[in-house]
Amino acid sequence: MTVEQLSSTSSGSTSRVTKFRIAIVGGGIGGLACAVALKNHPNVEIDLYEQAAQITEIGAGIVIWPRTWDILKSMGLEKDLAVLLKEPPSNVQKVAFEMRLSDRKEGFTFRKIFTRDGGFYFHRSDLQNALLRQIPESSPSPFSSSPGPSSRGNCTIHLLHRLTHCEETPDSVKLFFENGFSTTCDLAIGADGIKSAMRKYVVNGFSDVRGARELSGLSGCRSHEINGFNGSSSTRDREEQGRKERMEEKGKKGEEVLVFTGSKAFRGLVTRERFERLCPGHRALVNAVMYNGKSKHIVVYPINGGRLINIAAFVSHPEDEGKMIIPGLDVPSPATTGEILDAFSGWEPEAIELLRTIENPSCWPILDLRALKTYTSNRILLLGDAAHAMTPHLGAGAGQAIEDAFVLGYLFSTLIKPNSNTQTSTSSLLGLIRIYDAVQRPFATHLQKNCRKQGYYNELNSTHIPEFRDILCEGQDLSLEQIIELGSALRENWDSWWQDCAVSDLEMSLGILRIRGKL
């Protein structure tokens, strides 16, 4: 149901310009980034549907790595975000994480990992606000609880719109909402998170990394595997075999499987004043620190220019990995500081000290999504957690959602030509959807796998990491070889992508598709 509008030509005559109606379901970081990425394209009209009464973000700290920072700069967010940093960006290599082995009374640093500017740390709501400010506003802010639509340039934001179902035809997608409203669009984008209502209309099964490669013709890691190195041996390919087999048994053909990882995270935000008073001179006031141990780890870093300290303490029960989600237990719940301290009893004093600073913590189950065989149908497209929800152990989830949106905007600018006739533009749109899947899915699938692997290394997982099969309890001594392997693996999982240029990787992928006759 493309909208055609009349436009004047240089000769004074008029022609019909195709305007695609695009519906974005979800007003989180991915959905807003998508609206920003498409806002300047002359061929689109955007409607963004958010189920909440106002656009807001739950959660706390978020890290943006250099790869994503460059994307945000290209989208015009550098000025708004730079003022929230402890110091302005300098392109200098700085500590991203100091890694300590801490499940013992005498902990020690075994690796410092560096990246450009050490990474960029924010509160999630600040990043979301910065994205929203990039969408021109012409009516009351969608941060208010007013149920009416808010028009912002070529994007209209609709609050209190919870999707119930949709119907896809060869020519359009019809969306139905809980409040009785329905609408039709040319392209529906599911940016509605890990529990996506849109996902089931796309998914026809699952794949591992190899399946994703076969479908797209591209390998899992753009900057390494496309050039012929797949970054894995038969041993590494078997690391998750037991997990995949268990999930395969639980899953039904044609349905996605969202499972419990066996891990939960106690989260809390602490003001710098409180943290300094209770932990004077603590290293977490300066740099991000990760405290590693058997089946547990703690991540702590300053956000909002150092004014807040973000703490996440992970506790895992490997025997629960792969279990299906129990309704009601898949949402955050209140916790107590005492629960956290009991879980980390026996850890090094500086780790215990920082845990004591948390007031009113919450407990978050860590969920995982099987790698999907496709992110698209004919006219429905998934991005962010709806497509590739990943564990938080590389801090990659939000960045990948932003990259999905950026790639979509890039493809629109490259493949959808202004003033094209309806037939040509429709053909280009359907081709664009297929190309998005071909370039984004293999890389995101690779990243999902590495996030999972990073969590295993963080907690000396003896089931998945052969080098740690003899590490069975907290405080057990590691050999020097095991310590070196731990530090090297943790660094390698970040180094393989976090400083790479997303535009260069995308152009390389498109070049390969072009050579293979798929573009």
C-alpha positions as CSV (number, residue, x, y, z in Angstrom):
1,M,0.0,0.0,0.0
2,T,2.7,2.4,-1.0
3,V,1.7,6.1,-0.8
4,E,2.3,8.0,-4.0
5,Q,2.8,11.8,-3.9
6,L,3.1,14.3,-6.7
7,S,6.4,16.2,-7.0
8,S,7.6,18.8,-9.5
9,T,10.3,18.0,-12.0
10,S,12.8,20.5,-13.4
11,S,10.7,20.9,-16.5
12,G,7.7,22.0,-14.5
13,S,5.8,18.8,-14.9
14,T,4.9,16.5,-12.1
15,S,5.8,12.9,-11.3
16,R,4.7,10.3,-8.8
17,V,7.1,9.7,-5.9
18,T,6.8,6.5,-4.0
19,K,6.5,6.9,-0.2
20,F,6.8,3.7,1.8
21,R,4.9,3.5,5.0
22,I,7.2,1.9,7.6
23,A,6.0,0.7,11.0
24,I,8.5,0.3,13.8
25,V,7.2,-1.8,16.7
26,G,9.1,-0.9,19.8
27,G,10.4,2.4,21.2
28,G,13.6,1.2,22.8
29,I,17.2,1.9,21.7
30,G,16.8,-0.2,18.6
31,G,13.5,1.3,17.5
32,L,14.6,4.9,18.0
33,A,17.9,4.3,16.3
34,C,16.0,2.9,13.3
35,A,13.8,6.0,13.2
36,V,17.0,8.2,13.3
37,A,18.7,6.2,10.6
38,L,15.7,6.6,8.3
39,K,14.7,10.1,9.2
40,N,16.3,11.9,6.2
41,H,15.2,9.4,3.5
42,P,12.7,11.1,1.2
43,N,10.9,7.9,0.4
44,V,9.6,6.9,3.8
45,E,7.0,7.8,6.3
46,I,7.5,6.2,9.7
47,D,5.1,5.3,12.5
48,L,6.7,4.0,15.7
49,Y,4.4,2.1,18.1
50,E,5.4,1.8,21.8
51,Q,3.3,-0.2,24.2
52,A,4.2,1.9,27.3
53,A,2.6,5.2,28.3
54,Q,5.8,7.0,27.8
55,I,9.1,6.3,26.1
56,T,11.5,5.3,28.8
57,E,14.2,2.7,29.4
58,I,14.5,0.2,32.2
59,G,17.9,-1.0,33.3
60,A,21.0,0.9,34.2
61,G,24.5,1.2,32.8
62,I,25.4,0.6,29.1
63,V,28.7,0.5,27.4
64,I,29.3,1.6,23.8
65,W,32.5,0.3,22.2
66,P,34.4,2.3,19.5
67,R,32.7,0.4,16.6
68,T,29.3,1.7,17.8
69,W,30.6,5.1,18.9
70,D,31.6,5.8,15.3
71,I,28.1,4.9,14.1
72,L,26.5,7.2,16.7
73,K,28.8,10.0,15.6
74,S,27.7,9.5,12.0
75,M,24.1,9.7,13.2
76,G,24.7,13.1,14.9
77,L,24.8,12.0,18.5
78,E,28.4,12.9,19.4
79,K,27.7,16.3,20.9
80,D,24.8,15.1,23.1
81,L,26.6,12.0,24.4
82,A,30.1,13.5,24.8
83,V,28.9,15.8,27.6
84,L,28.0,12.7,29.6
85,L,31.5,11.3,29.5
86,K,34.1,11.7,32.3
87,E,36.5,13.2,29.7
88,P,36.1,14.1,26.0
89,P,37.0,11.4,23.4
90,S,40.7,11.4,22.5
91,N,41.1,8.3,20.3
92,V,43.8,7.1,22.7
93,Q,44.0,3.5,23.8
94,K,42.9,3.3,27.5
95,V,41.8,0.6,29.9
96,A,38.5,-0.9,29.0
97,F,38.5,-3.5,31.8
98,E,40.9,-4.5,34.5
99,M,40.4,-8.3,35.0
100,R,40.9,-9.8,38.5
101,L,40.7,-13.3,39.8
102,S,38.6,-12.7,42.9
103,D,37.0,-15.8,44.3
104,R,39.6,-16.0,47.1
105,K,40.8,-13.8,49.9
106,E,43.9,-12.7,48.0
107,G,42.7,-11.6,44.6
108,F,44.9,-10.4,41.8
109,T,44.9,-8.6,38.5
110,F,45.7,-11.0,35.6
111,R,44.9,-8.9,32.5
112,K,44.2,-5.3,31.5
113,I,42.3,-5.0,28.3
114,F,42.6,-1.8,26.2
115,T,40.5,-0.1,23.5
116,R,40.1,3.3,22.0
117,D,39.1,5.7,24.8
118,G,38.5,2.7,27.0
119,G,34.9,2.6,25.8
120,F,32.0,4.9,26.4
121,Y,29.7,4.4,29.4
122,F,26.2,5.8,29.8
123,H,22.9,5.3,31.6
124,R,20.5,3.6,29.1
125,S,17.9,6.3,29.4
126,D,20.5,9.0,28.5
127,L,21.3,7.1,25.3
128,Q,17.6,6.7,24.5
129,N,17.0,10.4,25.1
130,A,19.8,11.4,22.8
131,L,18.4,9.3,20.1
132,L,14.9,10.8,20.5
133,R,16.4,14.3,20.3
134,Q,17.6,13.4,16.8
135,I,14.1,13.0,15.5
136,P,12.7,16.5,14.7
137,E,9.8,17.3,17.0
138,S,6.7,19.2,15.9
139,S,4.3,18.3,18.8
140,P,4.2,17.4,22.5
141,S,7.0,15.1,23.6
142,P,6.4,11.3,23.6
143,F,8.1,11.3,27.0
144,S,4.7,12.4,28.3
145,S,2.0,9.9,29.1
146,S,-0.4,11.5,26.6
147,P,-2.0,8.7,24.5
148,G,-2.2,10.8,21.3
149,P,0.4,10.5,18.5
150,S,3.4,12.7,18.5
151,S,4.6,13.8,15.0
152,R,8.3,14.3,14.7
153,G,9.3,15.1,11.1
154,N,8.6,12.0,9.0
155,C,8.1,9.9,12.2
156,T,4.9,9.7,14.2
157,I,5.2,8.1,17.6
158,H,2.2,6.3,19.0
159,L,2.2,5.4,22.8
160,L,0.0,2.8,24.5
161,H,0.1,0.6,21.4
162,R,0.7,-3.0,22.3
163,L,0.9,-5.3,19.3
164,T,-1.4,-8.3,19.5
165,H,-0.9,-9.9,16.0
166,C,-0.2,-9.0,12.4
167,E,-1.2,-10.3,9.0
168,E,1.2,-10.3,6.1
169,T,0.2,-10.4,2.4
170,P,2.4,-10.1,-0.7
171,D,1.7,-6.4,-0.8
172,S,1.5,-5.2,2.8
173,V,1.5,-6.0,6.5
174,K,-1.5,-5.2,8.7
175,L,-0.8,-4.6,12.4
176,F,-3.4,-5.1,15.1
177,F,-3.1,-3.5,18.6
178,E,-4.6,-4.2,22.0
179,N,-6.4,-0.8,22.1
180,G,-8.4,-1.8,18.9
181,F,-6.3,0.2,16.5
182,S,-5.1,-1.4,13.3
183,T,-3.0,-0.1,10.4
184,T,-1.3,-1.2,7.2
185,C,2.3,-0.7,6.1
186,D,4.7,-1.6,3.4
187,L,7.4,-2.8,5.9
188,A,7.0,-3.8,9.5
189,I,10.1,-3.6,11.7
190,G,10.1,-5.6,14.9
191,A,12.3,-3.8,17.4
192,D,10.3,-5.1,20.3
193,G,13.0,-6.7,22.4
194,I,13.8,-10.2,23.6
195,K,10.2,-11.2,24.1
196,S,9.3,-9.9,20.7
197,A,5.7,-10.3,19.5
198,M,6.9,-9.9,15.9
199,R,9.4,-12.7,15.9
200,K,7.0,-15.5,15.5
201,Y,5.8,-14.1,12.1
202,V,9.3,-14.4,10.8
203,V,10.8,-17.5,12.3
204,N,10.6,-20.8,10.5
205,G,13.3,-22.6,12.5
206,F,16.8,-22.2,13.9
207,S,20.4,-22.4,12.8
208,D,23.8,-22.5,14.2
209,V,26.6,-20.3,12.8
210,R,27.2,-22.7,9.9
211,G,23.5,-22.6,8.9
212,A,23.6,-18.8,8.9
213,R,26.7,-18.9,6.6
214,E,25.1,-21.3,4.1
215,L,21.9,-19.2,3.8
216,S,23.6,-15.9,3.3
217,G,26.7,-16.9,1.4
218,L,28.7,-15.0,4.0
219,S,30.6,-16.3,7.0
220,G,30.1,-15.4,10.6
221,C,32.7,-12.7,11.2
222,R,32.9,-10.1,8.5
223,S,36.5,-8.9,9.1
224,H,38.0,-12.4,9.5
225,E,35.9,-15.2,8.3
226,I,34.8,-13.7,5.0
227,N,38.5,-13.9,4.0
228,G,38.5,-17.6,4.4
229,F,39.3,-18.0,8.1
230,N,36.3,-19.3,10.1
231,G,37.9,-18.7,13.4
232,S,37.0,-22.1,14.8
233,S,38.3,-25.6,15.0
234,S,36.4,-28.8,15.3
235,T,37.0,-28.6,19.1
236,R,35.5,-25.1,19.3
237,D,32.6,-26.2,17.2
238,R,31.8,-28.8,19.8
239,E,31.9,-26.5,22.7
240,E,28.2,-25.9,22.6
241,Q,27.1,-29.1,21.1
242,G,25.6,-30.5,24.3
243,R,23.7,-27.2,24.8
244,K,22.4,-27.2,21.3
245,E,21.2,-30.8,21.5
246,R,19.3,-30.1,24.7
247,M,17.7,-27.0,23.2
248,E,16.9,-28.9,20.0
249,E,15.0,-31.5,22.0
250,K,13.0,-28.8,23.8
251,G,12.2,-26.7,20.8
252,K,9.5,-27.5,18.3
253,K,10.1,-27.1,14.6
254,G,9.1,-23.7,13.4
255,E,9.2,-22.0,16.8
256,E,11.9,-19.9,18.4
257,V,13.4,-21.1,21.7
258,L,14.1,-18.5,24.4
259,V,15.8,-20.2,27.3
260,F,17.3,-19.6,30.7
261,T,21.1,-19.4,30.8
262,G,21.4,-20.6,34.3
263,S,22.6,-17.2,35.3
264,K,21.1,-14.2,37.2
265,A,22.4,-10.8,37.7
266,F,22.1,-8.6,40.8
267,R,22.1,-5.0,39.6
268,G,22.4,-1.7,41.3
269,L,23.4,1.9,40.8
270,V,25.4,3.7,43.5
271,T,26.1,7.5,43.7
272,R,29.8,8.4,43.5
273,E,29.5,10.2,46.9
274,R,28.2,7.0,48.6
275,F,30.8,4.8,46.9
276,E,33.7,7.1,47.8
277,R,32.5,7.3,51.4
278,L,32.2,3.5,51.8
279,C,35.1,2.5,49.5
280,P,37.6,5.3,49.5
281,G,40.3,5.0,46.8
282,H,38.6,2.0,45.2
283,R,39.9,1.1,41.7
284,A,36.3,1.1,40.3
285,L,36.2,4.9,40.8
286,V,38.7,5.2,38.0
287,N,38.3,2.3,35.6
288,A,35.9,-0.5,34.7
289,V,36.7,-3.7,36.6
290,M,35.7,-7.3,36.2
291,Y,36.0,-9.6,39.2
292,N,36.1,-13.2,37.9
293,G,35.6,-16.5,39.8
294,K,34.1,-19.9,39.6
295,S,30.4,-19.7,38.4
296,K,30.3,-16.0,39.4
297,H,31.6,-12.6,38.3
298,I,31.1,-8.9,39.0
299,V,31.2,-6.1,36.5
300,V,31.5,-2.5,37.8
301,Y,32.1,0.8,35.9
302,P,31.4,4.5,36.3
303,I,28.7,6.1,34.1
304,N,27.3,9.6,33.6
305,G,30.7,11.2,33.8
306,G,31.6,9.2,36.9
307,R,28.7,10.5,38.9
308,L,27.2,7.0,39.2
309,I,28.8,3.6,39.7
310,N,27.0,0.7,37.8
311,I,27.3,-2.7,39.4
312,A,26.2,-6.1,38.1
313,A,27.0,-9.3,40.1
314,F,26.4,-12.5,38.1
315,V,25.6,-15.8,39.8
316,S,25.3,-19.0,37.7
317,H,24.1,-22.5,38.2
318,P,25.4,-24.3,35.1
319,E,23.1,-27.3,35.6
320,D,20.2,-24.9,34.9
321,E,21.5,-23.8,31.5
322,G,19.1,-24.4,28.6
323,K,16.0,-24.8,30.7
324,M,12.8,-23.4,29.3
325,I,11.5,-20.2,30.7
326,I,9.0,-20.4,33.6
327,P,6.4,-17.6,33.2
328,G,6.7,-15.1,36.0
329,L,10.4,-16.0,36.6
330,D,11.6,-14.3,33.5
331,V,11.3,-10.7,34.8
332,P,13.4,-8.6,37.2
333,S,12.5,-9.0,40.9
334,P,13.5,-7.2,44.1
335,A,16.6,-8.5,45.9
336,T,18.5,-7.6,49.1
337,T,22.1,-6.7,49.7
338,G,22.3,-9.6,52.1
339,E,21.5,-12.1,49.3
340,I,24.3,-10.7,47.2
341,L,26.8,-10.8,50.0
342,D,25.9,-14.4,50.9
343,A,26.4,-15.4,47.2
344,F,29.9,-13.9,47.2
345,S,31.0,-15.0,50.6
346,G,34.7,-15.7,50.6
347,W,35.6,-13.4,47.8
348,E,38.4,-10.8,48.0
349,P,37.7,-7.9,50.3
350,E,37.5,-5.1,47.7
351,A,34.8,-7.1,45.8
352,I,32.8,-7.5,49.0
353,E,33.2,-3.8,49.8
354,L,31.7,-2.7,46.5
355,L,28.8,-5.1,46.9
356,R,28.0,-3.6,50.3
357,T,27.4,-0.2,48.7
358,I,24.3,-1.4,46.7
359,E,21.0,-0.2,48.0
360,N,17.7,-1.7,46.7
361,P,19.2,-4.1,44.2
362,S,17.2,-6.0,41.6
363,C,17.7,-9.5,40.3
364,W,17.6,-10.1,36.6
365,P,17.4,-13.6,35.0
366,I,19.8,-13.8,32.0
367,L,18.0,-15.2,29.0
368,D,19.3,-16.5,25.7
369,L,17.8,-16.8,22.2
370,R,18.7,-19.5,19.7
371,A,20.3,-18.2,16.5
372,L,17.5,-17.7,14.0
373,K,17.6,-18.9,10.4
374,T,16.3,-15.6,9.1
375,Y,15.6,-12.1,10.4
376,T,13.1,-11.3,7.7
377,S,10.0,-12.5,5.9
378,N,8.8,-10.9,2.7
379,R,7.8,-7.6,4.4
380,I,8.7,-8.0,8.1
381,L,12.2,-7.4,9.5
382,L,13.6,-7.9,12.9
383,L,16.4,-5.9,14.6
384,G,18.1,-5.7,18.0
385,D,17.1,-8.2,20.7
386,A,14.0,-9.3,18.7
387,A,16.4,-10.8,16.1
388,H,19.5,-11.7,18.1
389,A,19.1,-11.3,21.9
390,M,22.5,-12.1,23.3
391,T,23.9,-12.5,26.8
392,P,25.5,-9.3,28.2
393,H,29.0,-10.6,28.6
394,L,30.6,-8.6,25.8
395,G,28.4,-5.5,26.3
396,A,27.4,-5.9,22.6
397,G,23.6,-6.0,22.6
398,A,22.6,-2.4,22.4
399,G,25.5,-1.7,20.0
400,Q,24.3,-4.4,17.7
401,A,20.8,-3.0,17.7
402,I,22.2,0.4,16.7
403,E,24.3,-1.2,14.0
404,D,21.2,-3.0,12.6
405,A,19.4,0.3,12.4
406,F,22.4,2.0,10.8
407,V,22.8,-0.7,8.2
408,L,19.1,-0.5,7.3
409,G,19.4,3.3,6.8
410,Y,22.6,2.8,4.7
411,L,20.7,0.2,2.5
412,F,17.8,2.6,2.0
413,S,20.1,5.4,1.0
414,T,22.0,3.1,-1.4
415,L,19.2,0.9,-2.9
416,I,16.0,3.0,-2.8
417,K,16.3,5.8,-5.3
418,P,14.2,9.0,-4.9
419,N,11.6,9.6,-7.6
420,S,11.6,5.9,-8.6
421,N,8.3,4.6,-9.9
422,T,6.2,2.4,-7.7
423,Q,7.0,-0.9,-9.4
424,T,10.8,-0.2,-9.3
425,S,10.7,1.0,-5.7
426,T,8.7,-2.0,-4.5
427,S,11.1,-4.4,-6.1
428,S,14.0,-2.5,-4.5
429,L,12.4,-2.6,-1.1
430,L,11.9,-6.4,-1.2
431,G,15.4,-6.8,-2.4
432,L,16.7,-4.6,0.4
433,I,14.9,-6.7,3.0
434,R,16.7,-9.8,1.8
435,I,20.1,-8.0,1.7
436,Y,19.7,-6.8,5.2
437,D,19.3,-10.4,6.4
438,A,22.2,-11.5,4.3
439,V,24.7,-9.0,5.8
440,Q,23.4,-8.6,9.4
441,R,22.5,-12.1,10.4
442,P,25.9,-13.9,10.0
443,F,27.7,-11.3,12.0
444,A,25.1,-11.0,14.8
445,T,25.0,-14.8,15.0
446,H,28.8,-14.9,15.4
447,L,28.5,-12.2,18.1
448,Q,25.8,-14.1,19.9
449,K,28.1,-17.1,20.1
450,N,31.1,-15.1,21.3
451,C,29.0,-13.4,24.0
452,R,28.0,-16.9,25.3
453,K,31.6,-18.0,25.2
454,Q,32.8,-14.9,27.0
455,G,30.4,-15.7,29.9
456,Y,31.9,-19.2,30.1
457,Y,35.4,-17.8,30.4
458,N,34.3,-15.1,32.9
459,E,33.3,-17.9,35.3
460,L,35.8,-20.6,34.6
461,N,33.1,-22.9,33.2
462,S,34.5,-26.4,33.3
463,T,31.7,-27.8,31.1
464,H,32.3,-25.6,28.1
465,I,36.0,-24.6,28.4
466,P,38.2,-27.7,28.3
467,E,41.2,-25.8,29.8
468,F,39.2,-25.4,33.1
469,R,37.9,-29.0,33.5
470,D,39.9,-29.4,36.7
471,I,38.6,-26.1,38.2
472,L,35.7,-27.4,40.3
473,C,35.3,-25.0,43.2
474,E,35.8,-21.4,44.2
475,G,39.2,-20.3,45.3
476,Q,41.0,-23.2,43.5
477,D,44.4,-22.3,42.2
478,L,44.9,-21.9,38.5
479,S,48.1,-22.9,36.8
480,L,50.1,-20.1,35.0
481,E,49.0,-21.6,31.7
482,Q,45.4,-21.4,32.7
483,I,45.7,-17.8,33.8
484,I,47.4,-16.9,30.5
485,E,44.7,-18.7,28.5
486,L,41.9,-16.9,30.5
487,G,43.3,-13.5,29.9
488,S,44.1,-14.1,26.2
489,A,40.6,-15.6,25.5
490,L,38.8,-12.7,27.2
491,R,40.8,-10.2,25.2
492,E,40.4,-12.0,21.9
493,N,36.6,-12.2,22.1
494,W,36.5,-8.4,22.2
495,D,39.5,-7.7,19.9
496,S,37.8,-9.6,17.1
497,W,35.3,-6.8,16.4
498,W,34.9,-3.9,18.8
499,Q,37.3,-1.5,17.1
500,D,36.5,-2.5,13.5
501,C,34.8,-0.1,11.2
502,A,31.2,-1.1,10.7
503,V,31.0,0.8,7.4
504,S,34.0,-1.0,6.0
505,D,32.7,-4.3,7.0
506,L,29.3,-3.6,5.5
507,E,30.8,-2.4,2.2
508,M,32.9,-5.6,2.1
509,S,29.9,-7.8,2.6
510,L,28.0,-5.9,-0.1
511,G,30.9,-6.3,-2.4
512,I,31.0,-10.1,-1.9
513,L,27.2,-10.3,-2.5
514,R,27.7,-8.3,-5.7
515,I,30.5,-10.6,-6.9
516,R,28.3,-13.6,-6.2
517,G,25.4,-12.1,-8.1
518,K,23.2,-11.7,-5.0
519,L,23.1,-7.9,-5.2
